[in-house]
Amino acid sequence: MNDDLPHAPATGTAGSADAVDAGVRQRRKEARPQELLDAALELFVEKGFAATRAEEVARRAGVSKGTLYLYYPSKEELFKAVVRRNLSSLIAEGLEIASAYEGSSSDLLALLIQTWWERFGSTPAAGIHKVVLAEVRNFPELAQFYADEVMVPADRLFGGCVERGVVRGEFRPMPTHEVSLALIAPLIFMAVHRHSFGCCPVHGAAEMDPELMLKTHLDLVLRGLQVRPDDVPPASDTGRKGLVKGAA
C-alpha cells in the first residue's frame, strides 16, 4: 500500500464528538431540576415529608446529594418547588383563564374544575394534599407557605368566579368565601381518597367514579347558585308596603 496516496477525510472528528457530548450534557443539566422534582414528589407522597431524606431524593433522581443541594438548598425548599410546579402554576393559569373568559360563569366553573382534575387530581401530584393535611401542623413555615401559594390564590380564583356570576345576574348572592370552600372541599377529598382508600380498596365500600363525582358535585353546586324567583322581592310588594305605611 502506498503511504503517499492521500487519505479520505474521516467521517467524524473529535471536535464534532465533543460538541455532541456537550449538547447532551447541557440537555441533561436542563432536565435535572425536573428529575429532582419528580423524585421528590414520589417520595413525599410515598413516605411523607418528615420521613423523606434528601439523599433518598438524590439517589432516586440518579445524582449526588451535593448536586441536589445545588438546586434546592434544603428539603423545605424542595417541597416548596414541588408545590409551585404542580399547584401554584396551575392556579395562576386558572386566574388567567378566568380573566379572559367570555362564556357563562357556570361554564367557567365547570371548565376550571375539570381542568383541575385532568391536570392535578388524576395525577400523582394529587398526593400533595395528603402530605399537607397529615403533616403541615408540625411545620408552621410550610403551613404559611401553602396558605400563600395555594389556599389564598385558589380562594381568589373560585371566589372570583362566584362574584362574577352574581354581578352578571347568573348566581344568587351568597357568601363568596364559603361557596369557594364548598367548591374546593370535594376536590381535596377526591385527591386524598385516591392516595388512601383508592390505593387499598376495602370490602363493602363502593368504589368512587371520579368523573361521576365531579359531574354530581357541579350539578349540586350550580343548582344551589341559581337565581330563584323568591331571592328578589317584587317591586310591587315594596311599593305596596310603602303606601300602607304612608296611609297609616
Secondary structure as UniProt FT lines:
FT   TURN            3..4
FT   HELIX           14..47
FT   TURN            49..51
FT   HELIX           54..61
FT   HELIX           65..71
FT   HELIX           75..83
FT   HELIX           84..88
FT   HELIX           89..100
FT   HELIX           105..116
FT   HELIX           117..121
FT   HELIX           124..126
FT   HELIX           127..135
FT   HELIX           136..138
FT   HELIX           140..146
FT   HELIX           147..151
FT   HELIX           152..167
FT   TURN            168..169
FT   HELIX           176..194
FT   TURN            195..199
FT   TURN            203..204
FT   HELIX           210..225
FT   HELIX           229..231
FT   HELIX           235..247
//
